[in-house]
Amino acid sequence: SITMASEAVAVLLLVFLSGSTFGIKLEGNGYTDVLIAINPVVPENPLLIKRIKDMVSDASSVLFTATEGKFYFEEITILVPPNWSQGDYGRTKTETYEKANIVINEENRAYGDQPYTLQYGQCGSESRYTHLTTKFMLDDELIKLYGPRGKVLVHEWAHLRWGVYDENDDGQPFYKGAHGGIQATRCSVELYGQIVNRINHTKCTHIDPNTKLYTQDCVFLADSEHWEKTASLMSYPSLHKVTRFCSKKTHNREAPNAQNRMCDNRDVMDVIFTSSVDAKANVQPLKGPHPAPRFTVMQRGQRVVCLVLDVSGSMHGSRILQQQQAASLFLTTIVEDNSYVGIVTFTNYATTLKPLTVIHREESRTQLVNYLPVEAIGGTDICKGLKKGFEELCKDNGNTMGDEIILLTDGESELDCVSEVKESGAIVNTIALGPSANKELKRMSEISGGKYFYASDNLDQTELVNVFASLTTTNGDFTHQTILLDSSGMKRKGILNGTVSVDHTVGNKTTFLVLHESQSPEDIEIKSPSGQIYDFIDFQPSSISKTHSLVIQGTAETGDWTYTIKNTLSDQSITITITSRAVSEAIPPVTVKAYMSQQSIDGSKPMLVYAEVNQKGVPVILADVMATLESDAGDQYQLELLDNGAGADAFRNDGIYSRFFTTSKKGRYNLKVKVQRKDKGKNNGQVRLKRHSVAPYVPGYVIKGKSPIVMNPPKPPFSEDDLQDDVGSFTRTAIGESFSVSLPPDLNAEIEEDKVMLTWTAPGEDMDQGTADSYEIRVSMDLEALRGNFSGAHLMNTSDIQPLEAGSTEEYSFLSSYIINAEPETVMFFAVRSRDKDSLMSDMSNVAKATKMLRFVPFVQTTSTSTISQYPSNICSALFRIT
């Protein structure tokens, strides 16, 4: 998307290894592009598909009622595992398990079968995903514990989409009310019920002498038949009378719950309609009933990927070597067995070096590596490379739907093939090598559902190798993926040494890869925890790619491995990269994920980066987490990320590590996170953890205040130790997508005689590069109304504006033909947004004010026209017709 430029400004970022509900769209009143993915461990079951559809259909009606007719579910995609074979499933485009908004999986030790949402952002921020289990979907007995599936989904959707929090609290179930008396933590406080002993069901009278509240053997049972408007879906969604969220009139500001703590005592409806991602849409209630949701069931096929590699003259020397070394790692270690891989190169023309080849033995991997380019000469035409890549992808089944391209370039050639990329249905991951690579690569990845990375071209850095190591498949099964343990480097004569911890969740295919620039290092020594030495002669050398690799046979020992690389004769770059895989299919590995909350920022709102460390959903705590952020100008920042529940961190000891980061320097940034933990033994069990953002368990209820009390089956027991994972010492490294920092616009407004004059600095098509496609200017007499609802302000006619190149001064004026009131103290407020060629909008500019009340008549000079290129619906047919 476009951002707008100005002078220096402090930009606030928040470091997050996470993500959010990216992909969901709100079109009118309906949510589209909602992705529900089923994990590969789930056995094929047609009933599960039916239950998902029933749940979403029920939830759509609940959602429509709860939001007063404003929202419903319109289009849902269900992604089934690759190993399912009994249904007639469509082929995916860019949908992957990693992008799922809702996942269906087996239970984990942290939550059991309790529905939950992975939520750790600020109030009003989107969350990562909602987790439901197959037992929750198929076993109707769980409805008694958590409520109807449709209402539970709406409860979790409020966490996921709108960033609101629970209004009950198992940790603080009671509190002392402002007017005296003990109250149950709930919303609304007018929800009636009884506080009883959970064992004998009699009225609770036990008071804790320290807290002056009811003891832990007491529980509040809501009245299931009480007036429906006094309860909230974020507090008691299981009660059939509950159909609303708490509003300003019903909100319980006293309750010690997460909603009040995280959202400054604001009610749920206020957050939804003023602070969430949907607040700016200014949606009006739908007239009449909402349509039923539409479902599409899809399946990803075998992974098919084409490397599209730049071999133009600017890649000569160290860059072509970096590309070769990083691509070698991808081919030998990262890409999964049974995948199809092809290799295409481009200069000012494109060539297929290796057609699609199935990966089934080490020989096929080696063969592909031998085809990697080693020479660079000529010009740069990125689009020719992409089109040749599409041609190769077409050859497996006649289309490119769901296939992948990994594009690496250092060039700045014109990108006039964005429409073909979008229409292809392929995922395009782009890698910009060095500071001069085309900045529009980011936009190409965004529209295709791919990832964007910027990598330094310094050989002593491991950025490019790390990027290729992160390009694993994303089907939800981590036991067959390569995991990056560590990487480091130096550019000097001397000794490179370090320690990497191999924990009991990994150890298969553990590989030490040493890269050098010119001359082989004099010696390499790897020492296992038991003292076994692997030296230079144990490594497999490659004089072409200047690599030395060691694969540990069998399962690598658990413990600390040390490495020492001696390079005292040649002043060159030396790096080492260590990877491994899960020790077995039965033991999921510890993983670290790195995400930015947004991929571009102009200083108008915080950016977030979190370190999410877990073992199959179980948080891994007490780790040391360091984030390194580096700009394309070479500015580097190191931050220790914390899991302490303070500042940027939402919850203490939940395995999510975060930190604030500020900078006033614009540019492209990459992100690397290193996680280490030394074995702290059984001390981990002394750390109490807490579930949050879950569907509340209902112990029972009363009916119209009468006996007998209806009690539900007890909640499955769990140990506090189950809410964390003690995996001993380990080392992990994770790479996040690259992001851009630009600066907000300097919009200015003045009145000169009978004209209102607006001036601002032209933004670019991408950051401060290129030219925007159009502008949207709005005016309001109410400052807060303009800030809070830009789209609702008066729209100016800007059809005569032809945007200038980034950095230029834009001017726009209009006549004040009809002066309603000439009083000088009347103030008008203006703001502007820019739009790119794909209709992606920038954030709103600063608000500029002008004094005088005018009736606005836009001064229109010319009428602009545009043409839209038409592309065939079948890109493969088009490509082969052209060739």
KAZI-V876349 format. One record per backbone hydrogen bond with DSSP energy under -0.5 kcal/mol. CO is the residue of the C=O (numbers start at 1). NH is the residue of the N-H. E is the energy in kcal/mol with one decimal. If there is no record, write none. Layout:
co:CO nh:NH e:E
co:CO nh:NH e:E
//
This chain:
co:3 nh:764 e:-0.9
co:10 nh:12 e:-0.5
co:11 nh:13 e:-0.6
co:11 nh:663 e:-1.8
co:12 nh:607 e:-1.2
co:13 nh:661 e:-3.5
co:15 nh:659 e:-0.8
co:16 nh:18 e:-1.0
co:16 nh:595 e:-1.0
co:20 nh:22 e:-0.9
co:21 nh:24 e:-1.4
co:25 nh:27 e:-0.6
co:25 nh:32 e:-2.8
co:26 nh:28 e:-0.7
co:27 nh:29 e:-0.6
co:27 nh:30 e:-1.8
co:29 nh:72 e:-1.5
co:30 nh:27 e:-2.8
co:31 nh:74 e:-2.5
co:31 nh:75 e:-2.0
co:32 nh:25 e:-2.4
co:33 nh:35 e:-0.6
co:34 nh:36 e:-0.6
co:34 nh:77 e:-3.0
co:35 nh:37 e:-0.5
co:35 nh:101 e:-2.1
co:35 nh:102 e:-1.9
co:36 nh:79 e:-3.2
co:37 nh:104 e:-2.7
co:39 nh:42 e:-1.9
co:45 nh:48 e:-1.2
co:45 nh:49 e:-0.9
co:46 nh:50 e:-1.7
co:47 nh:51 e:-2.7
co:48 nh:52 e:-2.2
co:49 nh:53 e:-2.1
co:50 nh:54 e:-2.6
co:51 nh:55 e:-2.7
co:52 nh:56 e:-2.4
co:53 nh:57 e:-2.4
co:54 nh:58 e:-2.5
co:55 nh:59 e:-2.7
co:56 nh:60 e:-2.3
co:57 nh:61 e:-1.2
co:58 nh:62 e:-2.0
co:59 nh:63 e:-3.2
co:60 nh:64 e:-2.1
co:61 nh:65 e:-2.1
co:62 nh:66 e:-2.7
co:63 nh:67 e:-1.9
co:64 nh:69 e:-3.6
co:65 nh:68 e:-1.5
co:66 nh:245 e:-0.6
co:67 nh:70 e:-0.5
co:69 nh:286 e:-3.3
co:72 nh:31 e:-2.5
co:74 nh:294 e:-3.0
co:75 nh:34 e:-1.5
co:76 nh:296 e:-2.0
co:77 nh:36 e:-3.0
co:77 nh:79 e:-0.6
co:78 nh:80 e:-0.7
co:78 nh:298 e:-3.1
co:79 nh:38 e:-2.7
co:80 nh:300 e:-0.6
co:81 nh:84 e:-1.5
co:87 nh:89 e:-1.1
co:90 nh:299 e:-2.3
co:96 nh:99 e:-0.9
co:97 nh:100 e:-1.7
co:101 nh:130 e:-2.3
co:102 nh:37 e:-2.6
co:103 nh:105 e:-0.6
co:103 nh:132 e:-2.7
co:104 nh:39 e:-2.8
co:105 nh:134 e:-1.2
co:108 nh:112 e:-2.8
co:111 nh:114 e:-2.0
co:112 nh:108 e:-0.9
co:115 nh:695 e:-2.5
co:116 nh:131 e:-3.4
co:117 nh:119 e:-1.3
co:118 nh:128 e:-2.2
co:122 nh:125 e:-2.3
co:129 nh:118 e:-2.6
co:130 nh:103 e:-2.9
co:130 nh:132 e:-0.5
co:131 nh:116 e:-1.7
co:132 nh:105 e:-2.5
co:133 nh:137 e:-1.8
co:134 nh:138 e:-1.9
co:135 nh:139 e:-3.1
co:138 nh:140 e:-0.8
co:139 nh:142 e:-1.5
co:140 nh:143 e:-1.2
co:140 nh:144 e:-0.5
co:141 nh:144 e:-1.0
co:141 nh:145 e:-0.6
co:142 nh:146 e:-2.1
co:143 nh:147 e:-2.2
co:145 nh:698 e:-2.6
co:148 nh:152 e:-2.4
co:149 nh:153 e:-2.5
co:150 nh:154 e:-1.6
co:151 nh:155 e:-2.2
co:152 nh:156 e:-2.4
co:153 nh:157 e:-2.7
co:154 nh:158 e:-1.9
co:155 nh:159 e:-1.0
co:156 nh:160 e:-2.9
co:157 nh:161 e:-3.3
co:157 nh:162 e:-0.8
co:158 nh:162 e:-0.7
co:158 nh:164 e:-1.7
co:159 nh:163 e:-0.9
co:160 nh:127 e:-2.7
co:161 nh:277 e:-0.6
co:163 nh:124 e:-1.9
co:166 nh:259 e:-2.0
co:168 nh:258 e:-0.5
co:170 nh:173 e:-0.6
co:173 nh:185 e:-2.7
co:175 nh:177 e:-0.7
co:175 nh:183 e:-3.1
co:177 nh:180 e:-1.8
co:181 nh:177 e:-2.5
co:183 nh:175 e:-2.2
co:184 nh:186 e:-0.7
co:187 nh:232 e:-1.6
co:188 nh:191 e:-1.8
co:190 nh:192 e:-0.6
co:192 nh:223 e:-2.7
co:194 nh:196 e:-0.7
co:194 nh:221 e:-3.3
co:195 nh:204 e:-2.3
co:196 nh:219 e:-2.5
co:197 nh:201 e:-2.0
co:202 nh:197 e:-3.1
co:206 nh:215 e:-1.6
co:208 nh:212 e:-2.5
co:213 nh:208 e:-3.5
co:215 nh:218 e:-1.8
co:217 nh:198 e:-2.7
co:219 nh:196 e:-2.6
co:220 nh:222 e:-0.6
co:221 nh:194 e:-2.4
co:222 nh:224 e:-0.7
co:222 nh:702 e:-2.4
co:223 nh:226 e:-1.3
co:227 nh:230 e:-1.6
co:228 nh:231 e:-0.9
co:228 nh:243 e:-0.6
co:232 nh:235 e:-1.6
co:232 nh:236 e:-3.0
co:234 nh:167 e:-2.7
co:234 nh:168 e:-0.6
co:236 nh:239 e:-1.1
co:239 nh:242 e:-1.5
co:241 nh:243 e:-0.6
co:244 nh:233 e:-1.8
co:246 nh:269 e:-1.8
co:247 nh:251 e:-2.2
co:251 nh:253 e:-0.9
co:252 nh:255 e:-0.6
co:255 nh:257 e:-1.9
co:257 nh:261 e:-2.1
co:258 nh:262 e:-3.2
co:259 nh:263 e:-1.9
co:260 nh:265 e:-1.8
co:262 nh:123 e:-0.6
co:263 nh:266 e:-1.4
co:267 nh:271 e:-1.7
co:268 nh:272 e:-2.5
co:269 nh:273 e:-2.1
co:270 nh:274 e:-1.2
co:271 nh:275 e:-2.2
co:271 nh:276 e:-1.7
co:276 nh:279 e:-1.6
co:278 nh:281 e:-0.9
co:279 nh:282 e:-1.1
co:286 nh:288 e:-0.7
co:294 nh:76 e:-3.0
co:296 nh:78 e:-3.2
co:296 nh:298 e:-0.6
co:297 nh:90 e:-2.3
co:298 nh:80 e:-2.9
co:299 nh:92 e:-1.3
co:303 nh:340 e:-2.8
co:304 nh:404 e:-2.8
co:305 nh:342 e:-1.8
co:306 nh:308 e:-0.6
co:306 nh:406 e:-2.1
co:307 nh:309 e:-0.6
co:307 nh:344 e:-3.4
co:308 nh:408 e:-2.2
co:309 nh:346 e:-1.7
co:311 nh:377 e:-2.3
co:312 nh:315 e:-2.1
co:313 nh:316 e:-1.7
co:315 nh:320 e:-1.8
co:316 nh:319 e:-0.6
co:317 nh:321 e:-1.4
co:318 nh:322 e:-2.6
co:319 nh:323 e:-2.6
co:320 nh:324 e:-2.1
co:321 nh:325 e:-2.7
co:322 nh:326 e:-2.7
co:323 nh:327 e:-2.5
co:324 nh:328 e:-2.0
co:325 nh:329 e:-1.8
co:326 nh:330 e:-1.9
co:327 nh:331 e:-2.4
co:328 nh:332 e:-2.6
co:329 nh:333 e:-2.3
co:329 nh:334 e:-1.3
co:330 nh:335 e:-2.8
co:336 nh:339 e:-1.4
co:339 nh:359 e:-2.9
co:340 nh:305 e:-2.9
co:341 nh:357 e:-2.2
co:342 nh:307 e:-2.9
co:343 nh:353 e:-1.9
co:343 nh:354 e:-1.9
co:344 nh:309 e:-3.0
co:345 nh:351 e:-2.8
co:346 nh:311 e:-2.4
co:347 nh:381 e:-2.4
co:349 nh:347 e:-3.1
co:351 nh:345 e:-2.8
co:351 nh:353 e:-0.7
co:354 nh:343 e:-2.7
co:357 nh:341 e:-2.4
co:358 nh:360 e:-0.8
co:359 nh:338 e:-4.3
co:361 nh:364 e:-0.6
co:361 nh:365 e:-1.3
co:362 nh:366 e:-2.6
co:363 nh:367 e:-2.4
co:364 nh:368 e:-1.8
co:365 nh:369 e:-2.2
co:366 nh:370 e:-2.0
co:367 nh:371 e:-0.6
co:368 nh:371 e:-1.3
co:369 nh:372 e:-1.5
co:378 nh:313 e:-3.0
co:381 nh:385 e:-1.4
co:382 nh:386 e:-2.2
co:383 nh:387 e:-2.7
co:384 nh:388 e:-2.0
co:385 nh:389 e:-2.2
co:386 nh:390 e:-2.5
co:387 nh:391 e:-2.0
co:388 nh:392 e:-1.9
co:389 nh:393 e:-2.2
co:390 nh:394 e:-1.9
co:391 nh:395 e:-0.7
co:392 nh:395 e:-1.1
co:393 nh:396 e:-1.0
co:393 nh:397 e:-0.5
co:394 nh:398 e:-2.6
co:400 nh:403 e:-2.0
co:403 nh:427 e:-3.1
co:404 nh:306 e:-1.9
co:405 nh:407 e:-0.6
co:405 nh:429 e:-3.0
co:406 nh:308 e:-2.7
co:406 nh:408 e:-0.5
co:407 nh:431 e:-2.6
co:408 nh:310 e:-1.3
co:409 nh:433 e:-2.5
co:411 nh:438 e:-2.9
co:414 nh:416 e:-0.9
co:417 nh:421 e:-2.0
co:418 nh:422 e:-2.3
co:419 nh:423 e:-2.4
co:420 nh:424 e:-1.6
co:421 nh:425 e:-0.7
co:422 nh:425 e:-0.6
co:425 nh:402 e:-2.5
co:426 nh:428 e:-0.6
co:427 nh:405 e:-2.6
co:427 nh:429 e:-0.7
co:428 nh:430 e:-0.5
co:429 nh:407 e:-3.0
co:430 nh:453 e:-2.3
co:431 nh:409 e:-2.1
co:431 nh:433 e:-0.7
co:432 nh:434 e:-0.7
co:432 nh:455 e:-2.8
co:434 nh:437 e:-0.9
co:438 nh:441 e:-1.3
co:439 nh:442 e:-0.9
co:440 nh:444 e:-1.7
co:441 nh:445 e:-2.0
co:442 nh:446 e:-2.2
co:443 nh:447 e:-2.2
co:444 nh:448 e:-0.9
co:445 nh:449 e:-0.7
co:445 nh:450 e:-2.5
co:446 nh:449 e:-0.8
co:451 nh:430 e:-2.4
co:452 nh:738 e:-2.3
co:453 nh:432 e:-3.2
co:455 nh:434 e:-2.9
co:457 nh:459 e:-0.5
co:458 nh:461 e:-1.5
co:462 nh:466 e:-2.7
co:463 nh:467 e:-2.4
co:464 nh:468 e:-2.1
co:465 nh:469 e:-2.1
co:466 nh:470 e:-1.3
co:467 nh:470 e:-0.7
co:467 nh:471 e:-0.5
co:468 nh:471 e:-1.0
co:470 nh:472 e:-1.7
co:474 nh:97 e:-1.1
co:474 nh:98 e:-0.9
co:475 nh:40 e:-0.7
co:476 nh:478 e:-0.8
co:477 nh:480 e:-0.6
co:478 nh:481 e:-1.1
co:483 nh:485 e:-0.7
co:483 nh:580 e:-2.0
co:484 nh:733 e:-2.2
co:486 nh:578 e:-3.0
co:488 nh:576 e:-2.7
co:490 nh:574 e:-2.8
co:494 nh:567 e:-2.8
co:495 nh:497 e:-0.6
co:496 nh:565 e:-2.7
co:498 nh:563 e:-2.3
co:500 nh:502 e:-0.5
co:500 nh:561 e:-3.0
co:501 nh:503 e:-0.6
co:501 nh:731 e:-1.2
co:502 nh:559 e:-2.7
co:503 nh:506 e:-1.3
co:505 nh:583 e:-1.9
co:507 nh:510 e:-0.7
co:507 nh:556 e:-2.6
co:508 nh:581 e:-1.9
co:510 nh:552 e:-2.8
co:511 nh:513 e:-0.6
co:511 nh:579 e:-2.0
co:512 nh:514 e:-0.5
co:512 nh:550 e:-2.2
co:513 nh:577 e:-2.4
co:514 nh:548 e:-2.3
co:515 nh:575 e:-2.2
co:523 nh:566 e:-2.7
co:525 nh:564 e:-2.2
co:526 nh:534 e:-3.2
co:527 nh:562 e:-2.1
co:528 nh:531 e:-1.7
co:532 nh:528 e:-2.6
co:534 nh:526 e:-3.2
co:535 nh:538 e:-2.0
co:536 nh:539 e:-1.4
co:539 nh:541 e:-0.7
co:540 nh:549 e:-2.1
co:542 nh:546 e:-1.1
co:542 nh:547 e:-1.5
co:546 nh:516 e:-2.1
co:547 nh:542 e:-2.2
co:548 nh:514 e:-3.3
co:549 nh:540 e:-3.5
co:550 nh:512 e:-2.7
co:550 nh:552 e:-0.6
co:554 nh:509 e:-0.6
co:554 nh:556 e:-0.5
co:559 nh:502 e:-2.9
co:559 nh:561 e:-0.5
co:561 nh:500 e:-2.8
co:562 nh:527 e:-2.6
co:563 nh:498 e:-1.7
co:564 nh:525 e:-2.6
co:564 nh:566 e:-0.5
co:565 nh:496 e:-2.4
co:565 nh:567 e:-0.6
co:566 nh:522 e:-1.4
co:566 nh:523 e:-1.2
co:567 nh:494 e:-3.7
co:570 nh:572 e:-1.6
co:572 nh:492 e:-1.2
co:573 nh:517 e:-1.0
co:574 nh:490 e:-2.4
co:575 nh:515 e:-2.4
co:576 nh:488 e:-2.0
co:577 nh:513 e:-2.8
co:578 nh:485 e:-2.4
co:578 nh:486 e:-1.5
co:579 nh:511 e:-2.6
co:580 nh:483 e:-3.5
co:581 nh:507 e:-1.7
co:581 nh:508 e:-1.5
co:584 nh:587 e:-0.8
co:586 nh:588 e:-0.6
co:587 nh:584 e:-0.6
co:591 nh:614 e:-1.9
co:593 nh:612 e:-1.5
co:595 nh:610 e:-0.8
co:599 nh:740 e:-1.9
co:601 nh:742 e:-2.9
co:602 nh:744 e:-0.6
co:607 nh:14 e:-4.0
co:608 nh:597 e:-2.6
co:609 nh:16 e:-9.9
co:609 nh:17 e:-0.6
co:609 nh:659 e:-0.6
co:610 nh:595 e:-0.7
co:610 nh:612 e:-0.7
co:611 nh:613 e:-0.7
co:611 nh:657 e:-2.8
co:612 nh:593 e:-1.6
co:612 nh:614 e:-0.5
co:613 nh:620 e:-2.2
co:614 nh:591 e:-2.8
co:614 nh:616 e:-0.5
co:615 nh:618 e:-1.4
co:617 nh:619 e:-0.6
co:618 nh:615 e:-2.4
co:619 nh:621 e:-0.6
co:619 nh:725 e:-1.7
co:623 nh:625 e:-0.6
co:624 nh:676 e:-2.6
co:625 nh:641 e:-2.6
co:626 nh:674 e:-2.8
co:627 nh:639 e:-2.5
co:628 nh:672 e:-2.2
co:629 nh:637 e:-2.7
co:630 nh:670 e:-2.5
co:631 nh:634 e:-1.7
co:635 nh:631 e:-2.6
co:637 nh:629 e:-2.7
co:639 nh:627 e:-3.1
co:639 nh:641 e:-0.6
co:641 nh:625 e:-0.6
co:642 nh:658 e:-2.8
co:643 nh:653 e:-1.8
co:646 nh:649 e:-2.2
co:648 nh:650 e:-0.5
co:651 nh:645 e:-0.5
co:651 nh:654 e:-0.7
co:655 nh:613 e:-2.8
co:655 nh:657 e:-0.5
co:657 nh:611 e:-3.3
co:658 nh:642 e:-2.5
co:659 nh:15 e:-3.8
co:661 nh:13 e:-3.9
co:663 nh:11 e:-3.4
co:664 nh:666 e:-0.6
co:667 nh:741 e:-3.0
co:668 nh:632 e:-1.6
co:669 nh:739 e:-2.2
co:670 nh:630 e:-1.8
co:671 nh:736 e:-1.7
co:672 nh:628 e:-3.3
co:673 nh:734 e:-2.6
co:674 nh:626 e:-2.5
co:675 nh:732 e:-2.5
co:676 nh:624 e:-3.5
co:677 nh:730 e:-1.7
co:680 nh:683 e:-1.4
co:681 nh:684 e:-1.2
co:682 nh:685 e:-1.4
co:683 nh:686 e:-1.7
co:684 nh:687 e:-1.6
co:686 nh:688 e:-0.7
co:693 nh:117 e:-2.4
co:694 nh:696 e:-0.6
co:697 nh:699 e:-0.7
co:699 nh:712 e:-2.8
co:700 nh:222 e:-0.5
co:701 nh:710 e:-2.4
co:702 nh:224 e:-2.6
co:702 nh:704 e:-0.6
co:703 nh:706 e:-1.9
co:706 nh:703 e:-0.8
co:709 nh:711 e:-0.7
co:710 nh:701 e:-2.6
co:719 nh:722 e:-1.6
co:720 nh:723 e:-1.6
co:721 nh:724 e:-1.1
co:725 nh:727 e:-0.9
co:727 nh:504 e:-0.6
co:730 nh:677 e:-2.0
co:732 nh:675 e:-3.0
co:734 nh:673 e:-2.8
co:736 nh:671 e:-0.6
co:739 nh:669 e:-3.4
co:740 nh:601 e:-1.6
co:740 nh:742 e:-0.5
co:741 nh:667 e:-2.6
co:748 nh:759 e:-2.2
co:750 nh:752 e:-0.5
co:750 nh:757 e:-3.5
co:751 nh:753 e:-0.6
co:752 nh:755 e:-2.2
co:754 nh:816 e:-3.4
co:755 nh:752 e:-2.6
co:755 nh:757 e:-0.5
co:756 nh:758 e:-0.5
co:756 nh:814 e:-1.5
co:757 nh:750 e:-2.4
co:758 nh:812 e:-2.5
co:759 nh:748 e:-2.6
co:760 nh:810 e:-3.5
co:762 nh:807 e:-2.8
co:763 nh:772 e:-0.6
co:766 nh:769 e:-1.7
co:767 nh:764 e:-1.7
co:769 nh:765 e:-1.6
co:769 nh:766 e:-2.0
co:770 nh:806 e:-2.2
co:774 nh:835 e:-2.5
co:776 nh:833 e:-2.2
co:777 nh:796 e:-2.9
co:778 nh:831 e:-1.8
co:779 nh:794 e:-1.8
co:780 nh:829 e:-2.8
co:781 nh:783 e:-0.6
co:782 nh:786 e:-2.0
co:783 nh:787 e:-2.3
co:784 nh:788 e:-2.7
co:785 nh:789 e:-2.1
co:789 nh:792 e:-1.3
co:790 nh:793 e:-1.6
co:794 nh:779 e:-2.2
co:796 nh:798 e:-0.9
co:798 nh:801 e:-1.7
co:800 nh:802 e:-0.5
co:801 nh:803 e:-0.7
co:804 nh:772 e:-0.5
co:805 nh:808 e:-2.1
co:808 nh:762 e:-3.7
co:808 nh:810 e:-0.6
co:810 nh:760 e:-1.7
co:812 nh:758 e:-3.3
co:814 nh:756 e:-2.4
co:815 nh:817 e:-1.1
co:815 nh:857 e:-1.2
co:817 nh:819 e:-0.6
co:818 nh:820 e:-0.8
co:818 nh:855 e:-1.9
co:821 nh:853 e:-0.8
co:823 nh:826 e:-1.2
co:826 nh:852 e:-3.6
co:828 nh:850 e:-2.4
co:829 nh:780 e:-2.3
co:830 nh:848 e:-2.4
co:831 nh:778 e:-2.4
co:832 nh:845 e:-1.9
co:833 nh:776 e:-2.8
co:834 nh:842 e:-2.5
co:835 nh:773 e:-2.6
co:835 nh:774 e:-1.5
co:836 nh:839 e:-2.1
co:840 nh:836 e:-2.0
co:846 nh:848 e:-0.6
co:848 nh:830 e:-3.3
co:850 nh:828 e:-3.3
co:850 nh:852 e:-0.6
co:852 nh:854 e:-0.6
co:853 nh:821 e:-0.7
co:854 nh:856 e:-0.5
co:855 nh:818 e:-0.7
co:857 nh:815 e:-0.7
co:858 nh:860 e:-1.0
co:862 nh:864 e:-0.5
co:867 nh:869 e:-0.5
co:873 nh:875 e:-0.7
co:874 nh:878 e:-2.0
co:875 nh:879 e:-2.6
co:876 nh:880 e:-2.4
co:877 nh:881 e:-1.8
co:878 nh:882 e:-2.0
co:879 nh:883 e:-2.2
//
